[in-house]
């Protein structure tokens, strides 16, 4: 696809940029003219993606990063500052989803692990990116929440997502509060949250790799679940979410801050029983 340059000249940092929604964001922002720093804990996939996009003429670098490590955030921010001298767009996207049969089955270890990645990671991203953005008069912060951050999460194929929902709800209000904090000091930084519904990405099929082994990633039922619980009747694509992020990164959204953008096939609005298609 040809560039139309919606984010030309901007420098963007995307966490969790090696897979799924993050990888689509990296690709789309780069295609639209941004210089993109993709970070992820998964070095192999991240480096592969960056190499593939560079071969296609895009400006993408990959830095290995665990978003829960403040030491690494300090290094990553310094590296971005040194290489590019600015940061225009932060996409705090890295996240995991630990599902358990019931909340009473969730270990404290898994609860904390999920909060460390989904919430501490977002806090650290903001803490260490705002100074870079402020240096040159502003930017756009985009935090990846979820439909599960807009309303209570119903169980998924018999699994509880209550802990995940707690992290995503916190991200939603953190975004609004930082939006107000930035507006108050007039630093030119806009802050918004994005709320995907059921998006067909690897997150659904991942096996439990967390320390305790008790929790599991959400069961791999994205397509099936979306048919019955999404008004549009299907799962979304990672690029559907990336398009919303592109809008929030671009100057087209210059009057938008503190808002929540649901990209969910209508899921958060209500249930729809579709009529049978006529032949
Ligand atoms: P994914 O599993 O394909 O990608 C997540 C990426 O985050 C992976 O590359 C993973 O290596 C990385 N990551 C995990 N822990 C990390 C850490 N400690 N430090 C740095 N990177 C780490 O998942 P997907 O679906 O692309 O998810 C992206 C975001 O979208 C997540 O925040 C997720 O909660 C959110 N989301 C996804 C939905 C879906 O249906 N796929 C729905 C709603 C929200």
Boltz pocket constraint, residues with backbone or C-beta under 6 A from the ligand:
constraints:
  - pocket:
      binder: B
      contacts: [[A, 15], [A, 16], [A, 17], [A, 18], [A, 19], [A, 20], [A, 21], [A, 22], [A, 39], [A, 40], [A, 41], [A, 42], [A, 65], [A, 66], [A, 67], [A, 68], [A, 92], [A, 93], [A, 94], [A, 95], [A, 96], [A, 97], [A, 117], [A, 144], [A, 145], [A, 146], [A, 147], [A, 195], [A, 196], [A, 197], [A, 198], [A, 199], [A, 200], [A, 201], [A, 202], [A, 203], [A, 204]]
      max_distance: 6.0
